[in-house]
Amino acid sequence: MPKRGTVLAFDFGLKRIGVAVGETELHTAHPLPAVCDFYQIQKLVNEWRPAGLVVGVPTSTSGEPHKMTRQAEDFARRLERRFKLPVARVDERFTSVEAERKLRGLKRKAVDSVAAQLILEQYFDEAA
């Protein structure tokens, strides 16, 4: 992944995809509105011009892959092929739970993008 520039992160879901944006130099991340399809992702890529992308890859609490793991990996590969950008993968086992804890009572759409924000923050922490 590039050392400088904007990064978009995704919390993949079957109904919605949470999105966050951040800056590699500042290690900051902010949630954006969730999206539902690649058309909306294309608009974000055109708007933000990211240097790279990050996808949260879920596993079981023991770290074993499951159905959503494969679907998130497929999503990451589709991003790589479509946008020709580097795509980092981050273990996102507990991000949705943490996002729900932070946002008690708010709409699910907000939780998805806060989960993406947490994924991006974790990526920055691991890259430091």
Backbone as CSV, one residue per row, in Angstrom:
resi,resn,N_x,N_y,N_z,CA_x,CA_y,CA_z,C_x,C_y,C_z
1,MET,0.841,-1.190,0.000,0.000,0.000,0.000,0.885,1.252,0.000
2,PRO,0.401,2.293,-0.629,1.151,3.550,-0.650,1.325,4.134,0.755
3,LYS,2.442,4.808,0.952,2.722,5.448,2.251,2.023,6.796,2.384
4,ARG,1.584,7.364,1.257,0.946,8.675,1.286,-0.348,8.623,0.488
5,GLY,-1.302,9.442,0.935,-2.523,9.591,0.163,-3.775,9.170,0.912
6,THR,-4.866,9.297,0.204,-6.176,8.959,0.731,-6.415,7.463,0.586
7,VAL,-7.126,6.904,1.552,-7.497,5.488,1.530,-8.992,5.386,1.795
8,LEU,-9.662,4.533,1.021,-11.065,4.203,1.292,-11.107,2.815,1.901
9,ALA,-11.933,2.650,2.933,-12.089,1.349,3.582,-13.534,0.902,3.485
10,PHE,-13.720,-0.425,3.443,-15.041,-1.003,3.264,-15.310,-2.098,4.281
11,ASP,-16.509,-2.040,4.851,-17.028,-3.117,5.693,-18.086,-3.815,4.841
12,PHE,-17.696,-4.905,4.194,-18.564,-5.587,3.235,-19.745,-6.247,3.931
13,GLY,-20.913,-6.071,3.343,-22.122,-6.736,3.800,-22.984,-7.084,2.604
14,LEU,-23.904,-8.002,2.774,-24.757,-8.426,1.667,-25.785,-7.369,1.294
15,LYS,-26.236,-6.569,2.257,-27.229,-5.529,1.983,-26.593,-4.158,1.816
16,ARG,-25.595,-3.856,2.628,-24.923,-2.561,2.614,-23.429,-2.767,2.767
17,ILE,-22.698,-1.778,2.290,-21.243,-1.778,2.432,-20.880,-0.493,3.163
18,GLY,-20.381,-0.642,4.365,-19.931,0.524,5.118,-18.680,1.102,4.479
19,VAL,-18.543,2.415,4.536,-17.415,3.089,3.892,-16.805,4.105,4.850
20,ALA,-15.480,4.196,4.818,-14.762,5.226,5.565,-13.633,5.745,4.687
21,VAL,-13.203,6.949,4.967,-12.090,7.558,4.247,-11.053,8.013,5.259
22,GLY,-9.801,7.930,4.866,-8.747,8.365,5.767,-7.509,8.788,5.007
23,GLU,-6.572,9.353,5.749,-5.313,9.829,5.202,-4.165,9.065,5.843
24,THR,-3.301,8.508,4.994,-2.201,7.692,5.505,-1.224,8.482,6.370
25,GLU,-0.969,9.723,6.012,0.002,10.507,6.777,-0.526,10.922,8.145
26,LEU,-1.804,11.202,8.230,-2.402,11.650,9.486,-2.948,10.505,10.330
27,HIS,-3.127,9.351,9.702,-3.726,8.193,10.378,-5.106,8.531,10.949
28,THR,-5.866,9.299,10.178,-7.223,9.641,10.585,-8.212,8.917,9.684
29,ALA,-9.376,8.605,10.234,-10.419,7.923,9.470,-11.776,8.499,9.862
30,HIS,-12.646,8.638,8.875,-13.978,9.186,9.095,-15.002,8.365,8.313
31,PRO,-16.135,8.075,8.928,-17.158,7.316,8.193,-17.816,8.157,7.110
32,LEU,-18.200,7.482,6.035,-18.979,8.074,4.951,-20.302,7.311,4.884
33,PRO,-21.282,7.811,4.157,-22.534,7.049,4.034,-22.304,5.679,3.398
34,ALA,-23.005,4.683,3.887,-22.912,3.325,3.344,-23.420,3.306,1.907
35,VAL,-22.939,2.347,1.140,-23.334,2.183,-0.258,-23.908,0.784,-0.458
36,CYS,-24.489,0.582,-1.646,-25.123,-0.709,-1.933,-24.562,-1.413,-3.157
37,ASP,-23.765,-0.713,-3.975,-23.321,-1.343,-5.220,-22.033,-0.706,-5.739
38,PHE,-21.492,-1.315,-6.807,-20.236,-0.843,-7.381,-20.392,0.505,-8.085
39,TYR,-21.573,0.835,-8.546,-21.802,2.153,-9.130,-21.503,3.238,-8.089
40,GLN,-22.001,3.062,-6.873,-21.761,4.038,-5.816,-20.289,4.038,-5.393
41,ILE,-19.665,2.866,-5.395,-18.236,2.792,-5.070,-17.432,3.528,-6.134
42,GLN,-17.812,3.368,-7.402,-17.126,4.077,-8.490,-17.194,5.590,-8.268
43,LYS,-18.355,6.085,-7.863,-18.498,7.515,-7.589,-17.547,7.952,-6.474
44,LEU,-17.419,7.134,-5.430,-16.501,7.468,-4.329,-15.056,7.469,-4.799
45,VAL,-14.689,6.480,-5.598,-13.318,6.416,-6.112,-13.034,7.643,-6.985
46,ASN,-13.987,8.028,-7.812,-13.811,9.221,-8.654,-13.679,10.484,-7.800
47,GLU,-14.471,10.569,-6.732,-14.455,11.758,-5.873,-13.186,11.851,-5.028
48,TRP,-12.809,10.760,-4.371,-11.714,10.792,-3.401,-10.345,10.490,-4.004
49,ARG,-10.312,9.846,-5.173,-9.052,9.486,-5.834,-8.075,8.795,-4.863
50,PRO,-8.489,7.669,-4.272,-7.643,7.028,-3.267,-6.375,6.416,-3.863
51,ALA,-5.347,6.354,-3.029,-4.099,5.686,-3.390,-4.200,4.192,-3.132
52,GLY,-5.164,3.794,-2.298,-5.363,2.390,-1.971,-6.704,2.180,-1.306
53,LEU,-7.062,0.910,-1.173,-8.321,0.513,-0.560,-8.051,-0.501,0.535
54,VAL,-8.966,-0.571,1.503,-8.863,-1.535,2.597,-10.213,-2.222,2.728
55,VAL,-10.178,-3.543,2.887,-11.404,-4.319,3.066,-11.282,-5.115,4.358
56,GLY,-12.316,-5.033,5.181,-12.378,-5.861,6.378,-12.789,-7.278,6.000
57,VAL,-12.024,-8.242,6.482,-12.312,-9.643,6.194,-12.715,-10.325,7.500
58,PRO,-13.984,-10.755,7.578,-14.462,-11.376,8.814,-14.024,-12.835,8.929
59,THR,-13.784,-13.249,10.141,-13.540,-14.657,10.459,-14.285,-14.960,11.753
60,SER,-14.309,-16.239,12.097,-14.923,-16.609,13.371,-14.065,-16.077,14.510
61,THR,-14.574,-16.139,15.715,-13.800,-15.628,16.858,-12.483,-16.373,17.032
62,SER,-12.417,-17.611,16.531,-11.172,-18.379,16.615,-10.255,-18.121,15.425
63,GLY,-10.715,-17.278,14.476,-9.898,-16.945,13.326,-10.131,-17.832,12.110
64,GLU,-11.087,-18.731,12.200,-11.378,-19.626,11.085,-12.240,-18.920,10.033
65,PRO,-11.965,-19.165,8.743,-12.796,-18.569,7.696,-14.193,-19.182,7.661
66,HIS,-15.158,-18.424,7.135,-16.522,-18.910,6.963,-17.089,-18.295,5.692
67,LYS,-18.378,-18.446,5.440,-18.994,-17.992,4.195,-18.732,-16.509,3.921
68,MET,-18.907,-15.658,4.905,-18.696,-14.222,4.707,-17.216,-13.897,4.452
69,THR,-16.312,-14.722,4.966,-14.885,-14.534,4.693,-14.651,-14.626,3.192
70,ARG,-15.179,-15.678,2.580,-15.008,-15.870,1.140,-15.657,-14.734,0.351
71,GLN,-16.828,-14.295,0.774,-17.517,-13.219,0.061,-16.763,-11.895,0.179
72,ALA,-16.194,-11.619,1.339,-15.398,-10.392,1.509,-14.125,-10.464,0.665
73,GLU,-13.500,-11.634,0.590,-12.310,-11.809,-0.257,-12.672,-11.623,-1.728
74,ASP,-13.822,-12.165,-2.148,-14.286,-11.968,-3.530,-14.501,-10.482,-3.809
75,PHE,-15.102,-9.775,-2.857,-15.327,-8.334,-2.973,-13.982,-7.605,-3.139
76,ALA,-12.993,-7.967,-2.323,-11.668,-7.338,-2.405,-11.036,-7.577,-3.777
77,ARG,-11.145,-8.793,-4.303,-10.587,-9.090,-5.625,-11.309,-8.296,-6.724
78,ARG,-12.620,-8.140,-6.594,-13.372,-7.343,-7.568,-12.909,-5.878,-7.540
79,LEU,-12.671,-5.352,-6.336,-12.152,-3.981,-6.222,-10.809,-3.857,-6.931
80,GLU,-9.909,-4.821,-6.705,-8.584,-4.792,-7.327,-8.692,-4.790,-8.854
81,ARG,-9.527,-5.681,-9.375,-9.670,-5.786,-10.831,-10.295,-4.532,-11.427
82,ARG,-11.331,-4.028,-10.783,-12.080,-2.903,-11.349,-11.320,-1.586,-11.273
83,PHE,-10.678,-1.316,-10.133,-10.076,0.000,-9.921,-8.555,0.013,-10.063
84,LYS,-7.946,-1.153,-10.215,-6.486,-1.233,-10.404,-5.728,-0.512,-9.294
85,LEU,-6.222,-0.686,-8.069,-5.602,-0.097,-6.884,-5.189,-1.218,-5.936
86,PRO,-4.160,-0.970,-5.109,-3.832,-1.964,-4.090,-4.969,-2.060,-3.069
87,VAL,-5.267,-3.297,-2.654,-6.330,-3.534,-1.673,-5.739,-4.332,-0.520
88,ALA,-5.678,-3.701,0.642,-5.209,-4.379,1.850,-6.399,-5.058,2.522
89,ARG,-6.125,-6.180,3.171,-7.149,-6.883,3.934,-6.837,-6.729,5.413
90,VAL,-7.902,-6.525,6.218,-7.758,-6.369,7.661,-8.719,-7.326,8.349
91,ASP,-8.227,-8.019,9.360,-9.083,-8.895,10.165,-10.086,-8.016,10.904
92,GLU,-11.365,-8.215,10.615,-12.384,-7.339,11.196,-13.336,-8.103,12.105
93,ARG,-12.811,-9.079,12.811,-13.644,-9.925,13.665,-14.588,-9.168,14.575
94,PHE,-14.137,-8.116,15.193,-14.942,-7.480,16.239,-15.356,-6.040,15.924
95,THR,-15.127,-5.585,14.707,-15.407,-4.182,14.408,-16.892,-3.854,14.435
96,SER,-17.750,-4.736,13.928,-19.185,-4.443,13.933,-19.727,-4.396,15.360
97,VAL,-19.240,-5.281,16.206,-19.668,-5.289,17.607,-19.230,-3.997,18.287
98,GLU,-17.995,-3.583,18.033,-17.478,-2.340,18.616,-18.250,-1.138,18.084
99,ALA,-18.562,-1.140,16.778,-19.323,-0.032,16.193,-20.716,0.047,16.807
100,GLU,-21.373,-1.081,16.992,-22.702,-1.087,17.616,-22.636,-0.569,19.050
101,ARG,-21.573,-0.933,19.766,-21.399,-0.450,21.131,-21.247,1.070,21.145
102,LYS,-20.476,1.595,20.196,-20.251,3.045,20.124,-21.514,3.808,19.745
103,LEU,-22.370,3.184,18.957,-23.515,3.889,18.388,-24.850,3.362,18.887
104,ARG,-24.917,2.937,20.102,-26.169,2.383,20.639,-27.371,3.206,20.204
105,GLY,-28.356,2.520,19.588,-29.610,3.156,19.245,-29.635,3.868,17.900
106,LEU,-28.500,3.955,17.214,-28.511,4.626,15.916,-28.834,3.638,14.805
107,LYS,-29.096,4.143,13.628,-29.471,3.323,12.486,-28.352,2.373,12.095
108,ARG,-28.744,1.219,11.565,-27.780,0.211,11.138,-26.819,0.763,10.081
109,LYS,-27.313,1.618,9.196,-26.452,2.182,8.160,-25.243,2.880,8.775
110,ALA,-25.455,3.580,9.874,-24.357,4.277,10.542,-23.367,3.272,11.110
111,VAL,-23.860,2.164,11.637,-22.989,1.139,12.222,-22.045,0.577,11.166
112,ASP,-22.544,0.327,9.963,-21.707,-0.232,8.900,-20.528,0.675,8.586
113,SER,-20.762,1.967,8.487,-19.677,2.889,8.148,-18.755,3.154,9.327
114,VAL,-19.263,3.119,10.538,-18.374,3.230,11.708,-17.508,1.974,11.798
115,ALA,-18.056,0.819,11.431,-17.244,-0.398,11.376,-16.129,-0.223,10.340
116,ALA,-16.438,0.376,9.189,-15.415,0.643,8.176,-14.357,1.600,8.723
117,GLN,-14.783,2.587,9.495,-13.841,3.514,10.128,-12.906,2.746,11.068
118,LEU,-13.453,1.846,11.865,-12.634,1.053,12.785,-11.669,0.147,12.024
119,ILE,-12.119,-0.401,10.895,-11.245,-1.224,10.048,-10.074,-0.384,9.557
120,LEU,-10.361,0.829,9.105,-9.303,1.705,8.602,-8.353,2.120,9.719
121,GLU,-8.881,2.424,10.883,-8.024,2.768,12.024,-7.129,1.587,12.395
122,GLN,-7.674,0.378,12.348,-6.874,-0.816,12.633,-5.774,-0.971,11.575
123,TYR,-6.107,-0.747,10.328,-5.102,-0.807,9.255,-3.978,0.186,9.542
124,PHE,-4.320,1.435,9.881,-3.301,2.430,10.175,-2.438,2.010,11.369
125,ASP,-3.078,1.465,12.418,-2.328,1.012,13.589,-1.340,-0.097,13.234
126,GLU,-1.786,-1.027,12.396,-0.917,-2.156,12.008,0.200,-1.720,11.072
127,ALA,-0.056,-0.678,10.265,0.947,-0.191,9.311,2.005,0.686,9.982
128,ALA,1.693,1.190,11.179,2.620,2.116,11.860,3.857,1.404,12.380
